[in-house]
Structures are given as structure tokens and as C-alpha cells.
Amino acid sequence: MSAQAAAPPSLPLVASKPKKQPYPFYLGGVAATIAASITHPLDLTKVRLQASGDKRMIDSIRKTVRTAGARGLFDGITGTWMRQMSYSLCRFWAYDESKKLLGATPQSPAWILATAGVMAGSIAGVVGNPGEVVMVRLQGDFAKPPEKRFNYKHCFDALFRMVREEGSSSLVRGVGPNVFRSILMNSSQLASYDFFKAELLKTKYFDDNIACHFTASFAAGTVATTVCSPADVLKSRIMNASGPGSSSTLAVIRSSLATEGPMFMLKGWLPAWSRLQPTTILIFLTLEQLKNVVDWKRGSL
């Protein structure tokens, strides 16, 4: 038998699939800014419920409209934009980078995804704290008596005046509970979205489409609201306070327990859920669509 006959048959060459490029780091921040702009009236109501003596969400909304008109529901919108383009941009970027460091995949166990969320939340909570303080103060201002208002014009006016009038330490007011809340948020919201999405895709009922993204984000929003509510209340009360000793977390807890009892920790849960649920859904639906736009522009969709 000739050497040519003994040679194994040649296999057809299969072109390897090119490695998918990472998405732009700012997509998460843009998606969060769009979502937060739409749900701003609910976020404003949540902050005012937590920081003031208002008892019911509807009463708080009526009070805002009665005193400032319909435009009053968008008080502090520039603070919301500043917060989203600092905190949210950072957390989505840090979450993706943390997953790379941990070698996480969509099929990874929930605890690995949660660990990536903890890492992201630790970084984003510090980076986004100035924007968080500005947002909370702008939103809560009109709920105060006129003599106690800050009367900031916009987010940059608030930032400059805080440094000038209260010192640079005002930018880290409430950073402890804010970082704690950020850790809770990212380990619950981002990690649970990835987890629920992966679990849904394992079933025969879902494909990687809007229905799957909606269902996963709905579940993630409910988990995140319940986990984050206590830290959210403390953060709002500390950041809205001013004066010596007012930034002490223990002082705020003691004062709130004495006047309202332990259930103050869940005050504003319903408006928080009402705000975070559509925000979470809008964030992830928008983010997935922005990723599709990037894929389309790259010609890989």
C-alpha cells in the first residue's frame, strides 16, 4: 500500500469564533441614568418618607404637588444624574471586573456572583458617596421647613457649597452606611439578576430575550428592596442631617428607636419597592438593549 493511501484523510478547517470584545464600561451608568430619570418621582417620595414625618406614600406625593406643583416631583433631578453617572457607572464596571478576577461565568454559583457584587459595592459606595449626598439633599430639601432648607440650585452648586460651607468632610457624610448599603445592593441586585437569568435560560420556557430579562429583573428588584431597606433608611436620615454629632450612625439609630420603634428600619419599604422594582427592570432592559446596539454596530448581532 502506498504512503499516499496510508495518509489519514484531511479534516476541513473550521474557523474559530472570534473572542467577543467587552462592552463599553459606561453602558451601565447610561442605562441607570435613563431608568432613574423615569422613576425619579417615586425615588423622591421614598427619600422624603424616610427623612420626614410623612406616613403614607400618596399623602407625600400630594403634599409635593400641592406645595411645588407637578414639577416638584422632579426636584433634585440633577442630583440623580450625578449619582447615577458616578455610583452606577462605577458599580457596573467594578462588577464586571470583579467577575473576571473571580473567573465567574453565567453558570457560576450564586455565592461567587454575590462575592463579585460585594467587591463592586465596596468600591462604588465610596466613589459615589458625594453624588449620593447631593442627591439626597436635593430631593429632601422641600420636605423641610423653609428656614432649614439648603436651597441648592443644582447638583454642582450643592457640591461646591457643601465643600465651602461644611468642609470636604461633608462629601463623605454617611459613607459607612452608604458603602454597607452599596454592598447589599450590588450583591443582591446585580448578582441575583445574573443568577435568575441563568436559571431561567436553563428551562425550556425562556430564551435570551426581553421576557427573560423582565422576569429576572423583577425577581432581582424584590430581593434587593428587602435586603437594602434598613441601610437605606439610615443612609437617608444621616445624609439629610446637619450639625455636630448628627452624622453618627449610632445616634440616629438610638433616636429613631426611641421615637418610632424598631419598625422604622422598614419605613418606606413600599415606595422603595415601587421605585426600585421599575428602576431595576428598566436598568436591565435598557442595558441589554444597549448591548444589542453595540453588537449591531460591531456587526456581531
N, C-alpha and C positions, 0 to 999 in steps of 0.2 A: 504494500500500500504506500502510495507516495506521501511525501511530507505535506503536500498541499491538501490531500484528502484527510490527513490526520488533524489538521488545524481546526480548532473549535470555531463554530460559526460566530461571526461578529455580531454584537448586540447593537441595536440602534441607539444613538446618543440622545439622551433626554436632557433638555436644557433645564438647569437648576433654577428654581424660582428665586428671583432677586429678594434680598432681605428688605423687609418693609422699613422705610425710614420713620423715625419718631415724629410725632406730631409737634407743631409749634408749642412752646412752653406756655404761651399766653392764652391758649384756647379756653382753658378752664376759667380764667379770670373774665374773659369776654362773655362766656356763657352765663356765669354767675351774675355779672352786671346786668345783662338783659333780663334775667329772671327776677332779680331783686328790684329792678325798676318797675316791673309789672305788679309785684306783690308788696310794694312799699307801704300802701295804706294799712295793710294788716300788720306789717312789721312795726310801723309807727304806733299802732294801737297796742300791740304787745308790750312795747317798751314803756308806754305811758301807764298801762295797767300795773306793771311791775314796779315802776318808780313812784307811783302816786297812790292815792287812796281810792281810786275808782274801783268799783266792784264788778261791773259787767262790761263785756266787750261792746255790745250795742250802745250802752249808755256812753261809753268812752268815745265811740265814733260820732254819736250825736253831739256830744259836747264839743268835739273838734270842729264839726261843720257849723255849729251854732256860733262859736267864737271866732273862727277864722275862715269860714266858707269852705266850699269844696276843695279849693286849692290848699287848704290847711291839711288835707290828707296826704299831701306830698311835701310837707315841711321836712327839711333836712335831707332832701334827695341827693344833694351834692356830697353829704357825708356818707351816704350809702354807696355812691360811686367810688369815693376814695377808699372806703373799706374793702369793697369787692376787688378793686384793682391792686390792692396791696395784700390783704389777707387771703382772698380766694385764689388769686393768681399764684401766690406762693404755695398754698396748700396742695393744689392740684399738681404743680410742678414737683414739690417735695414728695408727694405720694408716689408719683411715677418713678422718681429717682430711688426712693426707698424700696420699692418693689424690685427694682433692678439689683440693688445691693443684696437683698434677701433672696434673689432668684425666684421671686414669686411669679406664678402663672395664673391664668383664669381658673385653673383646676386646683390651685393650692388650697390647703385647709384654711378655715376661717381665721384661726389664730395667727397665721402668718400675715394675712391681709390686714388684720387688726393691728398687728405689730407695725406694719408699714404706716398705718393710719396714726398710730401713736407718735412715730418718728416725725411724720409730716405735721401733725398738730403741734408738737413741741416747737418746731421752727416757725410755723405760720403764726402761732399765737403771739410770739414775741415781735415778729416783723409787722404784723397787722395791728398791734395794740394802739399806736397813735390814731390810726384811722377808726378803730373801734370806739375810742373815747370821743373823738369828734362826732361820729355818727350818733352815739347815744345821747350826747349833749344837744345836738341839733334837733333830734327827734323829741326829746323830753322837755325842751325849753318852754313851749307854750302851755304845758300842763302845770307849770309853776305859777305862783303869784307874780305879778309884774315886777315887784321890787327884787325878786330873787332870780330873774331871768338873766341869761348870759347875753342875749340879743346878738348872736353872731350873724354876719351877713351870708356867709357861705363857708365851705369846708376849709379853705385856705386862710380866711380871716380867723376862724376858730383856732387853727393850728398856730398861727403867728401870735395871736393874743394869749393863748394858753402859755406859750413859752415866755412871752414878755411879762405877763401879769402873775403867773404862778411858778415860773421856772421850768426848766426842761424836765424836771421830775414829774410834771403833770402828764407827760406823754406816756409814762409807764404806770399811771394810776390804775390800780386793779389788774396789773399784769399777771399776778398769781392766779386768781380765779379765771382770768381770761385764757391763760395757757391751759389750765385744767379743763375748761370748757372746750377749748380747741382740740385737745387730745380726745375728749369724749366724742365730740362731733365727728372728727375725721376717722376715728376707729369704729364708729357706729355707722355714719352715713356713707362714706366712701367705701369702706370695707364691706358693709352689708350689701351695697349696690352690686359690687363685683361678685359677691358670694351668691346673691339671689339670681343675678343674671346668669351665672354659670350653671346654677341648679336648674333654672327654667329651660336653658338650652339643652340640658340632658334629657328632657322629656320630649315626647312626640308632639306636644301641643304648641310649642313655640319655636320660631326661627329668630335670627338676629335682626329684628325689625322693631318698629315703633311699639307694637303691642307688648313685646318682651321688655323693652326699655321702660315703658309706662308701668308695668306690673312690678318690676324690680325696684324702680324708684319710689313707687307708692309704699312698698314694704320698708324700704330704707328710711323714708321720711318718718314713718311711725316709730321705728326703732330709735332713730336719732332724737326725736322730740322727747320721748320718755327718758332716755339716758341723760339728756343735756339740761332738762328743766331746772333742777336745783342750782347748778352752776350758773345758768343764765340769769336767774333771779338775783343772785348775789352780785354778779358782774354789773347788772344794770343799776342796782342800788349804790354800789361803791363808786361807779363812774359818774353817777349823777350828783354825788355828794361833793361838798367843798368845805374847806376849813380844816384846822388842825385836828388830827385824830380821826377824821371822817373816812380815811381810806383803809382803816383796819378791818380786815375780814371778820375777826372775832367780835369786834364791836358791833358791826352790822348784824351778825347772827344773833348776838345777845339781845340787841334792841328789837329785832324783828320777832324773836321768840317771845319776848316779854309782852309785846303789843298784839301779836296776831296768832301765836301758837305755831307748832311745827308744820302745819299745812301751808304756811307762807312759802315753803320750798316749791310747792306745785302751783303757786298763784300764776295765773296767765297761761296754764297748760293748753286750754282750748284755743285761744288766739295764737299761741306758739305753734300748735299743731296745724291750725288753719293757715298760718303763714308758711311754716316750714314744709308742709306737705306739697302745696302747689309750687313752692320755690324749688324743692328737691326734684319734683317731676320736671319742671321747666329747665332746670340746670342740666339734667342728664339728657333730656330730649334734645335741647339745644346743642349740647356738647357732641352728642352722637351725630347730629346733622352737620355741625361744623367739621367734624372729622370726615364725613362723606364729601363735603365740599373740597376739603384738602385732597382727598383721594381722587376726586374727579379732576381737579386741577393738575394733579401729578399723572393722570392717565391710568391710575391703578384701580379705578372703581369698576 
